[in-house]
C-alpha cells in the first residue's frame, strides 16, 4: 500500500502579500531610483497578483518572485 503525503499549498493571497511587503521594503530602501522601468513592471505585476486567484494568480506570483529575485 502506497501512501502519499499531503503538502499544504501556499496560500496565494498570503504569498501575494509577502511580495507586496518585499516591494514596500525595497521602496523604503530607495530601490525605485536604480531602474525605474523595471520598478514599474514589478509594481504592475504585484497589482495583477492581487487581482487574480487560482492558477493564474499562482503563475503571476511565480513571475513576481522571479522578477524580484532578478531585481
N, CA, C and O atoms as a Tripos MOL2 file, in Angstrom:
@<TRIPOS>MOLECULE
protein
  284   283    71     0     0
PROTEIN
NO_CHARGES

@<TRIPOS>ATOM
      1 N           0.8420   -1.1700    0.0000 N.3       1 UNK1
      2 CA          0.0000    0.0000    0.0000 C.3       1 UNK1
      3 C           0.8920    1.2390    0.0000 C.2       1 UNK1
      4 O           1.8210    1.3460    0.8010 O.2       1 UNK1
      5 N           0.6070    2.1540   -0.8860 N.am      2 UNK2
      6 CA          1.3970    3.3730   -1.0070 C.3       2 UNK2
      7 C           0.6150    4.5420   -0.4340 C.2       2 UNK2
      8 O          -0.5530    4.7460   -0.7620 O.2       2 UNK2
      9 N           1.2730    5.3040    0.4250 N.am      3 UNK3
     10 CA          0.6430    6.4890    0.9870 C.3       3 UNK3
     11 C           1.3120    7.7160    0.3960 C.2       3 UNK3
     12 O           2.5230    7.7320    0.1740 O.2       3 UNK3
     13 N           0.5300    8.7230    0.1490 N.am      4 UNK4
     14 CA          1.0890    9.9780   -0.3290 C.3       4 UNK4
     15 C           0.8930   11.0320    0.7410 C.2       4 UNK4
     16 O          -0.1800   11.1520    1.3310 O.2       4 UNK4
     17 N           1.9170   11.7700    0.9730 N.am      5 UNK5
     18 CA          1.8350   12.8290    1.9740 C.3       5 UNK5
     19 C           1.2030   14.0580    1.3410 C.2       5 UNK5
     20 O           1.5140   14.4220    0.2070 O.2       5 UNK5
     21 N           0.3350   14.6720    2.0720 N.am      6 UNK6
     22 CA         -0.2990   15.8860    1.5970 C.3       6 UNK6
     23 C           0.5850   17.0730    1.9560 C.2       6 UNK6
     24 O           0.9170   17.2930    3.1210 O.2       6 UNK6
     25 N           0.9520   17.8230    0.9450 N.am      7 UNK7
     26 CA          1.7640   19.0160    1.1630 C.3       7 UNK7
     27 C           0.8420   20.2100    1.0660 C.2       7 UNK7
     28 O           0.1870   20.3990    0.0410 O.2       7 UNK7
     29 N           0.7740   21.0240    2.1150 N.am      8 UNK8
     30 CA         -0.1260   22.1690    2.0540 C.3       8 UNK8
     31 C           0.3250   23.1560    0.9830 C.2       8 UNK8
     32 O           1.5060   23.4910    0.8870 O.2       8 UNK8
     33 N          -0.6220   23.6110    0.1900 N.am      9 UNK9
     34 CA         -0.3150   24.5860   -0.8550 C.3       9 UNK9
     35 C          -0.1290   25.9560   -0.2250 C.2       9 UNK9
     36 O          -0.7450   26.2810    0.7900 O.2       9 UNK9
     37 N           0.7290   26.7490   -0.8450 N.am     10 UNK10
     38 CA          0.9490   28.0990   -0.3560 C.3      10 UNK10
     39 C          -0.3040   28.9140   -0.6450 C.2      10 UNK10
     40 O          -0.8420   28.8550   -1.7500 O.2      10 UNK10
     41 N          -0.7580   29.6530    0.3150 N.am     11 UNK11
     42 CA         -1.9370   30.4860    0.1540 C.3      11 UNK11
     43 C          -1.5930   31.6240   -0.7970 C.2      11 UNK11
     44 O          -0.7540   32.4630   -0.4680 O.2      11 UNK11
     45 N          -2.2160   31.6690   -1.9570 N.am     12 UNK12
     46 CA         -1.8850   32.6670   -2.9780 C.3      12 UNK12
     47 C          -2.0430   34.1010   -2.4700 C.2      12 UNK12
     48 O          -1.1490   34.9140   -2.7040 O.2      12 UNK12
     49 N          -3.1510   34.4560   -1.7760 N.am     13 UNK13
     50 CA         -3.2380   35.8210   -1.2730 C.3      13 UNK13
     51 C          -2.1320   36.1510   -0.2790 C.2      13 UNK13
     52 O          -1.5960   37.2590   -0.2970 O.2      13 UNK13
     53 N          -1.7860   35.2070    0.5820 N.am     14 UNK14
     54 CA         -0.7150   35.4590    1.5490 C.3      14 UNK14
     55 C           0.6150   35.6080    0.8360 C.2      14 UNK14
     56 O           1.4250   36.4580    1.2050 O.2      14 UNK14
     57 N           0.8490   34.7930   -0.1780 N.am     15 UNK15
     58 CA          2.0900   34.8910   -0.9360 C.3      15 UNK15
     59 C           2.1510   36.2260   -1.6630 C.2      15 UNK15
     60 O           3.2070   36.8550   -1.7290 O.2      15 UNK15
     61 N           1.0240   36.6540   -2.2070 N.am     16 UNK16
     62 CA          0.9740   37.9510   -2.8670 C.3      16 UNK16
     63 C           1.2580   39.0800   -1.8950 C.2      16 UNK16
     64 O           1.9280   40.0520   -2.2430 O.2      16 UNK16
     65 N           0.7510   38.9540   -0.6790 N.am     17 UNK17
     66 CA          1.0120   39.9620    0.3430 C.3      17 UNK17
     67 C           2.4860   39.9870    0.7170 C.2      17 UNK17
     68 O           3.0400   41.0510    0.9920 O.2      17 UNK17
     69 N           3.1260   38.8140    0.7280 N.am     18 UNK18
     70 CA          4.5540   38.7460    1.0180 C.3      18 UNK18
     71 C           5.3460   39.5100   -0.0410 C.2      18 UNK18
     72 O           6.2780   40.2440    0.2860 O.2      18 UNK18
     73 N           4.9800   39.3370   -1.2970 N.am     19 UNK19
     74 CA          5.6650   40.0430   -2.3760 C.3      19 UNK19
     75 C           5.4280   41.5480   -2.2610 C.2      19 UNK19
     76 O           6.3350   42.3430   -2.5040 O.2      19 UNK19
     77 N           4.2120   41.9330   -1.8900 N.am     20 UNK20
     78 CA          3.9090   43.3510   -1.7040 C.3      20 UNK20
     79 C           4.7510   43.9230   -0.5680 C.2      20 UNK20
     80 O           5.2370   45.0510   -0.6560 O.2      20 UNK20
     81 N           4.9210   43.1500    0.4920 N.am     21 UNK21
     82 CA          5.7570   43.5900    1.6120 C.3      21 UNK21
     83 C           7.2130   43.7380    1.1720 C.2      21 UNK21
     84 O           7.8960   44.6750    1.5850 O.2      21 UNK21
     85 N           7.6860   42.8140    0.3350 N.am     22 UNK22
     86 CA          9.0560   42.9150   -0.1770 C.3      22 UNK22
     87 C           9.2150   44.1600   -1.0440 C.2      22 UNK22
     88 O          10.2400   44.8380   -0.9740 O.2      22 UNK22
     89 N           8.1980   44.4650   -1.8700 N.am     23 UNK23
     90 CA          8.2430   45.6770   -2.6880 C.3      23 UNK23
     91 C           8.2690   46.9230   -1.8020 C.2      23 UNK23
     92 O           9.0070   47.8690   -2.0760 O.2      23 UNK23
     93 N           7.4650   46.9210   -0.7440 N.am     24 UNK24
     94 CA          7.4360   48.0640    0.1710 C.3      24 UNK24
     95 C           8.7940   48.2630    0.8330 C.2      24 UNK24
     96 O           9.2440   49.3970    1.0000 O.2      24 UNK24
     97 N           9.4420   47.1740    1.2070 N.am     25 UNK25
     98 CA         10.7710   47.2760    1.8200 C.3      25 UNK25
     99 C          11.7840   47.8190    0.8190 C.2      25 UNK25
    100 O          12.6240   48.6480    1.1680 O.2      25 UNK25
    101 N          11.7060   47.3530   -0.4190 N.am     26 UNK26
    102 CA         12.6090   47.8640   -1.4560 C.3      26 UNK26
    103 C          12.3400   49.3390   -1.7360 C.2      26 UNK26
    104 O          13.2700   50.1200   -1.9380 O.2      26 UNK26
    105 N          11.0590   49.7140   -1.7460 N.am     27 UNK27
    106 CA         10.6940   51.1140   -1.9750 C.3      27 UNK27
    107 C          11.2780   51.9920   -0.8750 C.2      27 UNK27
    108 O          11.8240   53.0610   -1.1510 O.2      27 UNK27
    109 N          11.1630   51.5390    0.3720 N.am     28 UNK28
    110 CA         11.6960   52.2980    1.5040 C.3      28 UNK28
    111 C          13.2120   52.4290    1.4290 C.2      28 UNK28
    112 O          13.7820   53.4060    1.9140 O.2      28 UNK28
    113 N          13.8590   51.4420    0.8210 N.am     29 UNK29
    114 CA         15.3160   51.4750    0.6830 C.3      29 UNK29
    115 C          15.7630   52.3020   -0.5230 C.2      29 UNK29
    116 O          16.9620   52.4720   -0.7460 O.2      29 UNK29
    117 N          14.8060   52.8180   -1.3030 N.am     30 UNK30
    118 CA         15.1550   53.6490   -2.4480 C.3      30 UNK30
    119 C          15.4680   52.8760   -3.7170 C.2      30 UNK30
    120 O          16.1230   53.4060   -4.6150 O.2      30 UNK30
    121 N          15.0170   51.6430   -3.8070 N.am     31 UNK31
    122 CA         15.3370   50.8020   -4.9670 C.3      31 UNK31
    123 C          14.7190   51.3300   -6.2550 C.2      31 UNK31
    124 O          15.2240   51.0480   -7.3420 O.2      31 UNK31
    125 N          13.6550   52.0770   -6.1500 N.am     32 UNK32
    126 CA         12.9570   52.5980   -7.3260 C.3      32 UNK32
    127 C          13.8790   53.4140   -8.2240 C.2      32 UNK32
    128 O          13.7220   53.3990   -9.4450 O.2      32 UNK32
    129 N          14.8240   54.1160   -7.6430 N.am     33 UNK33
    130 CA         15.6840   55.0180   -8.4170 C.3      33 UNK33
    131 C          16.6980   54.2910   -9.2930 C.2      33 UNK33
    132 O          17.2130   54.8850  -10.2410 O.2      33 UNK33
    133 N          16.9980   53.0370   -9.0090 N.am     34 UNK34
    134 CA         18.0380   52.3260   -9.7510 C.3      34 UNK34
    135 C          17.5860   51.8700  -11.1280 C.2      34 UNK34
    136 O          18.3810   51.8640  -12.0680 O.2      34 UNK34
    137 N          16.3300   51.4910  -11.2600 N.am     35 UNK35
    138 CA         15.7950   51.0410  -12.5470 C.3      35 UNK35
    139 C          14.2970   51.3370  -12.5700 C.2      35 UNK35
    140 O          13.4870   50.4540  -12.2920 O.2      35 UNK35
    141 N          13.9240   52.5830  -12.9010 N.am     36 UNK36
    142 CA         12.5140   52.9730  -12.8370 C.3      36 UNK36
    143 C          11.5870   52.1360  -13.7220 C.2      36 UNK36
    144 O          10.4560   51.8490  -13.3290 O.2      36 UNK36
    145 N          12.0480   51.7460  -14.8990 N.am     37 UNK37
    146 CA         11.1980   50.9610  -15.7970 C.3      37 UNK37
    147 C          10.9220   49.5740  -15.2160 C.2      37 UNK37
    148 O           9.7830   49.1080  -15.2300 O.2      37 UNK37
    149 N          11.9490   48.9290  -14.7160 N.am     38 UNK38
    150 CA         11.7440   47.6050  -14.1080 C.3      38 UNK38
    151 C          10.9080   47.7250  -12.8380 C.2      38 UNK38
    152 O          10.0890   46.8540  -12.5420 O.2      38 UNK38
    153 N          11.1150   48.8020  -12.0910 N.am     39 UNK39
    154 CA         10.3380   49.0170  -10.8770 C.3      39 UNK39
    155 C           8.8500   49.1150  -11.2130 C.2      39 UNK39
    156 O           8.0120   48.5410  -10.5170 O.2      39 UNK39
    157 N           8.5290   49.8410  -12.2770 N.am     40 UNK40
    158 CA          7.1340   49.9600  -12.7000 C.3      40 UNK40
    159 C           6.5720   48.5850  -13.0600 C.2      40 UNK40
    160 O           5.4340   48.2680  -12.7130 O.2      40 UNK40
    161 N           7.3610   47.7750  -13.7500 N.am     41 UNK41
    162 CA          6.9480   46.4100  -14.0950 C.3      41 UNK41
    163 C           6.6350   45.6110  -12.8280 C.2      41 UNK41
    164 O           5.6220   44.9140  -12.7660 O.2      41 UNK41
    165 N           7.5040   45.7120  -11.8200 N.am     42 UNK42
    166 CA          7.2910   44.9780  -10.5680 C.3      42 UNK42
    167 C           5.9980   45.4120   -9.8810 C.2      42 UNK42
    168 O           5.2370   44.5740   -9.3970 O.2      42 UNK42
    169 N           5.7560   46.7130   -9.8390 N.am     43 UNK43
    170 CA          4.5420   47.2030   -9.1890 C.3      43 UNK43
    171 C           3.2900   46.7850   -9.9580 C.2      43 UNK43
    172 O           2.2810   46.4250   -9.3520 O.2      43 UNK43
    173 N           3.3520   46.8320  -11.2880 N.am     44 UNK44
    174 CA          2.2040   46.4090  -12.0900 C.3      44 UNK44
    175 C           1.9500   44.9130  -11.9250 C.2      44 UNK44
    176 O           0.8020   44.4800  -11.8270 O.2      44 UNK44
    177 N           3.0130   44.1350  -11.8950 N.am     45 UNK45
    178 CA          2.8760   42.6920  -11.7140 C.3      45 UNK45
    179 C           2.3140   42.3720  -10.3300 C.2      45 UNK45
    180 O           1.5010   41.4580  -10.1900 O.2      45 UNK45
    181 N           2.7370   43.1070   -9.3160 N.am     46 UNK46
    182 CA          2.2140   42.9000   -7.9610 C.3      46 UNK46
    183 C           0.7170   43.2030   -7.9100 C.2      46 UNK46
    184 O          -0.0350   42.5070   -7.2280 O.2      46 UNK46
    185 N           0.2890   44.2280   -8.6230 N.am     47 UNK47
    186 CA         -1.1370   44.5470   -8.6710 C.3      47 UNK47
    187 C          -1.9200   43.4240   -9.3480 C.2      47 UNK47
    188 O          -3.0280   43.0980   -8.9230 O.2      47 UNK47
    189 N          -1.3570   42.8380  -10.3860 N.am     48 UNK48
    190 CA         -2.0180   41.7290  -11.0750 C.3      48 UNK48
    191 C          -2.0910   40.4950  -10.1810 C.2      48 UNK48
    192 O          -3.0870   39.7720  -10.2010 O.2      48 UNK48
    193 N          -1.0440   40.2530   -9.3980 N.am     49 UNK49
    194 CA         -1.0510   39.1100   -8.4730 C.3      49 UNK49
    195 C          -2.2270   39.2340   -7.5140 C.2      49 UNK49
    196 O          -2.9150   38.2500   -7.2400 O.2      49 UNK49
    197 N          -2.4550   40.4230   -7.0120 N.am     50 UNK50
    198 CA         -3.5410   40.6240   -6.0520 C.3      50 UNK50
    199 C          -4.9140   40.5400   -6.7100 C.2      50 UNK50
    200 O          -5.9050   40.2560   -6.0380 O.2      50 UNK50
    201 N          -4.9800   40.7840   -8.0180 N.am     51 UNK51
    202 CA         -6.2620   40.7920   -8.7140 C.3      51 UNK51
    203 C          -6.7230   39.4050   -9.1540 C.2      51 UNK51
    204 O          -7.9130   39.2000   -9.3920 O.2      51 UNK51
    205 N          -5.8050   38.4540   -9.2660 N.am     52 UNK52
    206 CA         -6.1480   37.1280   -9.7810 C.3      52 UNK52
    207 C          -6.0150   36.0640   -8.6980 C.2      52 UNK52
    208 O          -5.1840   36.1680   -7.7950 O.2      52 UNK52
    209 N          -6.8500   35.0440   -8.8120 N.am     53 UNK53
    210 CA         -6.8030   33.9120   -7.8820 C.3      53 UNK53
    211 C          -6.6010   32.6300   -8.6820 C.2      53 UNK53
    212 O          -6.5980   32.6500   -9.9130 O.2      53 UNK53
    213 N          -6.4340   31.5440   -7.9910 N.am     54 UNK54
    214 CA         -6.3030   30.2490   -8.6440 C.3      54 UNK54
    215 C          -4.9860   30.0910   -9.3750 C.2      54 UNK54
    216 O          -3.9620   30.6420   -8.9700 O.2      54 UNK54
    217 N          -5.0260   29.3270  -10.4600 N.am     55 UNK55
    218 CA         -3.7880   29.0220  -11.1790 C.3      55 UNK55
    219 C          -3.1820   30.2660  -11.8180 C.2      55 UNK55
    220 O          -1.9590   30.3780  -11.9060 O.2      55 UNK55
    221 N          -4.0170   31.2010  -12.2660 N.am     56 UNK56
    222 CA         -3.4890   32.4340  -12.8520 C.3      56 UNK56
    223 C          -2.7280   33.2380  -11.7950 C.2      56 UNK56
    224 O          -1.6510   33.7690  -12.0670 O.2      56 UNK56
    225 N          -3.2900   33.3230  -10.6030 N.am     57 UNK57
    226 CA         -2.6290   34.0390   -9.5170 C.3      57 UNK57
    227 C          -1.3140   33.3960   -9.1220 C.2      57 UNK57
    228 O          -0.3330   34.0880   -8.8460 O.2      57 UNK57
    229 N          -1.2960   32.0580   -9.0940 N.am     58 UNK58
    230 CA         -0.0520   31.3610   -8.7460 C.3      58 UNK58
    231 C           1.0150   31.5620   -9.8130 C.2      58 UNK58
    232 O           2.1940   31.7090   -9.4920 O.2      58 UNK58
    233 N           0.6130   31.5700  -11.0760 N.am     59 UNK59
    234 CA          1.5630   31.8090  -12.1630 C.3      59 UNK59
    235 C           2.1410   33.2210  -12.0730 C.2      59 UNK59
    236 O           3.3480   33.4190  -12.2140 O.2      59 UNK59
    237 N           1.2700   34.1910  -11.8370 N.am     60 UNK60
    238 CA          1.7350   35.5720  -11.7010 C.3      60 UNK60
    239 C           2.6370   35.7330  -10.4740 C.2      60 UNK60
    240 O           3.6220   36.4700  -10.5150 O.2      60 UNK60
    241 N           2.2930   35.0400   -9.3850 N.am     61 UNK61
    242 CA          3.1180   35.0930   -8.1730 C.3      61 UNK61
    243 C           4.5090   34.5450   -8.4500 C.2      61 UNK61
    244 O           5.5020   35.0940   -7.9720 O.2      61 UNK61
    245 N           4.5860   33.4660   -9.2190 N.am     62 UNK62
    246 CA          5.8910   32.8940   -9.5690 C.3      62 UNK62
    247 C           6.6940   33.8730  -10.4170 C.2      62 UNK62
    248 O           7.9010   34.0210  -10.2260 O.2      62 UNK62
    249 N           6.0250   34.5410  -11.3520 N.am     63 UNK63
    250 CA          6.7110   35.5380  -12.1840 C.3      63 UNK63
    251 C           7.2210   36.6920  -11.3240 C.2      63 UNK63
    252 O           8.3360   37.1770  -11.5200 O.2      63 UNK63
    253 N           6.3940   37.1310  -10.3660 N.am     64 UNK64
    254 CA          6.7930   38.2290   -9.4940 C.3      64 UNK64
    255 C           7.9670   37.8260   -8.6120 C.2      64 UNK64
    256 O           8.9080   38.6010   -8.4370 O.2      64 UNK64
    257 N           7.9170   36.6380   -8.0640 N.am     65 UNK65
    258 CA          9.0130   36.1530   -7.2240 C.3      65 UNK65
    259 C          10.3130   36.1040   -8.0150 C.2      65 UNK65
    260 O          11.3620   36.5140   -7.5180 O.2      65 UNK65
    261 N          10.2450   35.6080   -9.2370 N.am     66 UNK66
    262 CA         11.4300   35.5380  -10.1030 C.3      66 UNK66
    263 C          11.9320   36.9460  -10.4430 C.2      66 UNK66
    264 O          13.1350   37.2050  -10.4080 O.2      66 UNK66
    265 N          11.0120   37.8470  -10.7690 N.am     67 UNK67
    266 CA         11.3970   39.2150  -11.1230 C.3      67 UNK67
    267 C          12.0120   39.9450   -9.9290 C.2      67 UNK67
    268 O          12.9620   40.7110  -10.0900 O.2      67 UNK67
    269 N          11.4690   39.7070   -8.7310 N.am     68 UNK68
    270 CA         12.0410   40.3240   -7.5330 C.3      68 UNK68
    271 C          13.4450   39.7980   -7.2630 C.2      68 UNK68
    272 O          14.3280   40.5510   -6.8530 O.2      68 UNK68
    273 N          13.6470   38.5160   -7.4910 N.am     69 UNK69
    274 CA         14.9790   37.9350   -7.2810 C.3      69 UNK69
    275 C          15.9790   38.5140   -8.2700 C.2      69 UNK69
    276 O          17.1450   38.7110   -7.9270 O.2      69 UNK69
    277 N          15.5380   38.7870   -9.4880 N.am     70 UNK70
    278 CA         16.4300   39.3410  -10.5080 C.3      70 UNK70
    279 C          16.7000   40.8220  -10.2830 C.2      70 UNK70
    280 O          17.7070   41.3480  -10.7570 O.2      70 UNK70
    281 N          15.8090   41.4990   -9.5630 N.am     71 UNK71
    282 CA         15.9730   42.9320   -9.3220 C.3      71 UNK71
    283 C          17.0650   43.1590   -8.3070 C.2      71 UNK71
    284 O          17.3600   44.3040   -7.9640 O.2      71 UNK71
@<TRIPOS>BOND
     1     1     2 1
     2     2     3 1
     3     3     4 2
     4     3     5 am
     5     5     6 1
     6     6     7 1
     7     7     8 2
     8     7     9 am
     9     9    10 1
    10    10    11 1
    11    11    12 2
    12    11    13 am
    13    13    14 1
    14    14    15 1
    15    15    16 2
    16    15    17 am
    17    17    18 1
    18    18    19 1
    19    19    20 2
    20    19    21 am
    21    21    22 1
    22    22    23 1
    23    23    24 2
    24    23    25 am
    25    25    26 1
    26    26    27 1
    27    27    28 2
    28    27    29 am
    29    29    30 1
    30    30    31 1
    31    31    32 2
    32    31    33 am
    33    33    34 1
    34    34    35 1
    35    35    36 2
    36    35    37 am
    37    37    38 1
    38    38    39 1
    39    39    40 2
    40    39    41 am
    41    41    42 1
    42    42    43 1
    43    43    44 2
    44    43    45 am
    45    45    46 1
    46    46    47 1
    47    47    48 2
    48    47    49 am
    49    49    50 1
    50    50    51 1
    51    51    52 2
    52    51    53 am
    53    53    54 1
    54    54    55 1
    55    55    56 2
    56    55    57 am
    57    57    58 1
    58    58    59 1
    59    59    60 2
    60    59    61 am
    61    61    62 1
    62    62    63 1
    63    63    64 2
    64    63    65 am
    65    65    66 1
    66    66    67 1
    67    67    68 2
    68    67    69 am
    69    69    70 1
    70    70    71 1
    71    71    72 2
    72    71    73 am
    73    73    74 1
    74    74    75 1
    75    75    76 2
    76    75    77 am
    77    77    78 1
    78    78    79 1
    79    79    80 2
    80    79    81 am
    81    81    82 1
    82    82    83 1
    83    83    84 2
    84    83    85 am
    85    85    86 1
    86    86    87 1
    87    87    88 2
    88    87    89 am
    89    89    90 1
    90    90    91 1
    91    91    92 2
    92    91    93 am
    93    93    94 1
    94    94    95 1
    95    95    96 2
    96    95    97 am
    97    97    98 1
    98    98    99 1
    99    99   100 2
   100    99   101 am
   101   101   102 1
   102   102   103 1
   103   103   104 2
   104   103   105 am
   105   105   106 1
   106   106   107 1
   107   107   108 2
   108   107   109 am
   109   109   110 1
   110   110   111 1
   111   111   112 2
   112   111   113 am
   113   113   114 1
   114   114   115 1
   115   115   116 2
   116   115   117 am
   117   117   118 1
   118   118   119 1
   119   119   120 2
   120   119   121 am
   121   121   122 1
   122   122   123 1
   123   123   124 2
   124   123   125 am
   125   125   126 1
   126   126   127 1
   127   127   128 2
   128   127   129 am
   129   129   130 1
   130   130   131 1
   131   131   132 2
   132   131   133 am
   133   133   134 1
   134   134   135 1
   135   135   136 2
   136   135   137 am
   137   137   138 1
   138   138   139 1
   139   139   140 2
   140   139   141 am
   141   141   142 1
   142   142   143 1
   143   143   144 2
   144   143   145 am
   145   145   146 1
   146   146   147 1
   147   147   148 2
   148   147   149 am
   149   149   150 1
   150   150   151 1
   151   151   152 2
   152   151   153 am
   153   153   154 1
   154   154   155 1
   155   155   156 2
   156   155   157 am
   157   157   158 1
   158   158   159 1
   159   159   160 2
   160   159   161 am
   161   161   162 1
   162   162   163 1
   163   163   164 2
   164   163   165 am
   165   165   166 1
   166   166   167 1
   167   167   168 2
   168   167   169 am
   169   169   170 1
   170   170   171 1
   171   171   172 2
   172   171   173 am
   173   173   174 1
   174   174   175 1
   175   175   176 2
   176   175   177 am
   177   177   178 1
   178   178   179 1
   179   179   180 2
   180   179   181 am
   181   181   182 1
   182   182   183 1
   183   183   184 2
   184   183   185 am
   185   185   186 1
   186   186   187 1
   187   187   188 2
   188   187   189 am
   189   189   190 1
   190   190   191 1
   191   191   192 2
   192   191   193 am
   193   193   194 1
   194   194   195 1
   195   195   196 2
   196   195   197 am
   197   197   198 1
   198   198   199 1
   199   199   200 2
   200   199   201 am
   201   201   202 1
   202   202   203 1
   203   203   204 2
   204   203   205 am
   205   205   206 1
   206   206   207 1
   207   207   208 2
   208   207   209 am
   209   209   210 1
   210   210   211 1
   211   211   212 2
   212   211   213 am
   213   213   214 1
   214   214   215 1
   215   215   216 2
   216   215   217 am
   217   217   218 1
   218   218   219 1
   219   219   220 2
   220   219   221 am
   221   221   222 1
   222   222   223 1
   223   223   224 2
   224   223   225 am
   225   225   226 1
   226   226   227 1
   227   227   228 2
   228   227   229 am
   229   229   230 1
   230   230   231 1
   231   231   232 2
   232   231   233 am
   233   233   234 1
   234   234   235 1
   235   235   236 2
   236   235   237 am
   237   237   238 1
   238   238   239 1
   239   239   240 2
   240   239   241 am
   241   241   242 1
   242   242   243 1
   243   243   244 2
   244   243   245 am
   245   245   246 1
   246   246   247 1
   247   247   248 2
   248   247   249 am
   249   249   250 1
   250   250   251 1
   251   251   252 2
   252   251   253 am
   253   253   254 1
   254   254   255 1
   255   255   256 2
   256   255   257 am
   257   257   258 1
   258   258   259 1
   259   259   260 2
   260   259   261 am
   261   261   262 1
   262   262   263 1
   263   263   264 2
   264   263   265 am
   265   265   266 1
   266   266   267 1
   267   267   268 2
   268   267   269 am
   269   269   270 1
   270   270   271 1
   271   271   272 2
   272   271   273 am
   273   273   274 1
   274   274   275 1
   275   275   276 2
   276   275   277 am
   277   277   278 1
   278   278   279 1
   279   279   280 2
   280   279   281 am
   281   281   282 1
   282   282   283 1
   283   283   284 2
@<TRIPOS>SUBSTRUCTURE
     1 UNK1         2 RESIDUE 1 A UNK
     2 UNK2         6 RESIDUE 1 A UNK
     3 UNK3        10 RESIDUE 1 A UNK
     4 UNK4        14 RESIDUE 1 A UNK
     5 UNK5        18 RESIDUE 1 A UNK
     6 UNK6        22 RESIDUE 1 A UNK
     7 UNK7        26 RESIDUE 1 A UNK
     8 UNK8        30 RESIDUE 1 A UNK
     9 UNK9        34 RESIDUE 1 A UNK
    10 UNK10       38 RESIDUE 1 A UNK
    11 UNK11       42 RESIDUE 1 A UNK
    12 UNK12       46 RESIDUE 1 A UNK
    13 UNK13       50 RESIDUE 1 A UNK
    14 UNK14       54 RESIDUE 1 A UNK
    15 UNK15       58 RESIDUE 1 A UNK
    16 UNK16       62 RESIDUE 1 A UNK
    17 UNK17       66 RESIDUE 1 A UNK
    18 UNK18       70 RESIDUE 1 A UNK
    19 UNK19       74 RESIDUE 1 A UNK
    20 UNK20       78 RESIDUE 1 A UNK
    21 UNK21       82 RESIDUE 1 A UNK
    22 UNK22       86 RESIDUE 1 A UNK
    23 UNK23       90 RESIDUE 1 A UNK
    24 UNK24       94 RESIDUE 1 A UNK
    25 UNK25       98 RESIDUE 1 A UNK
    26 UNK26      102 RESIDUE 1 A UNK
    27 UNK27      106 RESIDUE 1 A UNK
    28 UNK28      110 RESIDUE 1 A UNK
    29 UNK29      114 RESIDUE 1 A UNK
    30 UNK30      118 RESIDUE 1 A UNK
    31 UNK31      122 RESIDUE 1 A UNK
    32 UNK32      126 RESIDUE 1 A UNK
    33 UNK33      130 RESIDUE 1 A UNK
    34 UNK34      134 RESIDUE 1 A UNK
    35 UNK35      138 RESIDUE 1 A UNK
    36 UNK36      142 RESIDUE 1 A UNK
    37 UNK37      146 RESIDUE 1 A UNK
    38 UNK38      150 RESIDUE 1 A UNK
    39 UNK39      154 RESIDUE 1 A UNK
    40 UNK40      158 RESIDUE 1 A UNK
    41 UNK41      162 RESIDUE 1 A UNK
    42 UNK42      166 RESIDUE 1 A UNK
    43 UNK43      170 RESIDUE 1 A UNK
    44 UNK44      174 RESIDUE 1 A UNK
    45 UNK45      178 RESIDUE 1 A UNK
    46 UNK46      182 RESIDUE 1 A UNK
    47 UNK47      186 RESIDUE 1 A UNK
    48 UNK48      190 RESIDUE 1 A UNK
    49 UNK49      194 RESIDUE 1 A UNK
    50 UNK50      198 RESIDUE 1 A UNK
    51 UNK51      202 RESIDUE 1 A UNK
    52 UNK52      206 RESIDUE 1 A UNK
    53 UNK53      210 RESIDUE 1 A UNK
    54 UNK54      214 RESIDUE 1 A UNK
    55 UNK55      218 RESIDUE 1 A UNK
    56 UNK56      222 RESIDUE 1 A UNK
    57 UNK57      226 RESIDUE 1 A UNK
    58 UNK58      230 RESIDUE 1 A UNK
    59 UNK59      234 RESIDUE 1 A UNK
    60 UNK60      238 RESIDUE 1 A UNK
    61 UNK61      242 RESIDUE 1 A UNK
    62 UNK62      246 RESIDUE 1 A UNK
    63 UNK63      250 RESIDUE 1 A UNK
    64 UNK64      254 RESIDUE 1 A UNK
    65 UNK65      258 RESIDUE 1 A UNK
    66 UNK66      262 RESIDUE 1 A UNK
    67 UNK67      266 RESIDUE 1 A UNK
    68 UNK68      270 RESIDUE 1 A UNK
    69 UNK69      274 RESIDUE 1 A UNK
    70 UNK70      278 RESIDUE 1 A UNK
    71 UNK71      282 RESIDUE 1 A UNK
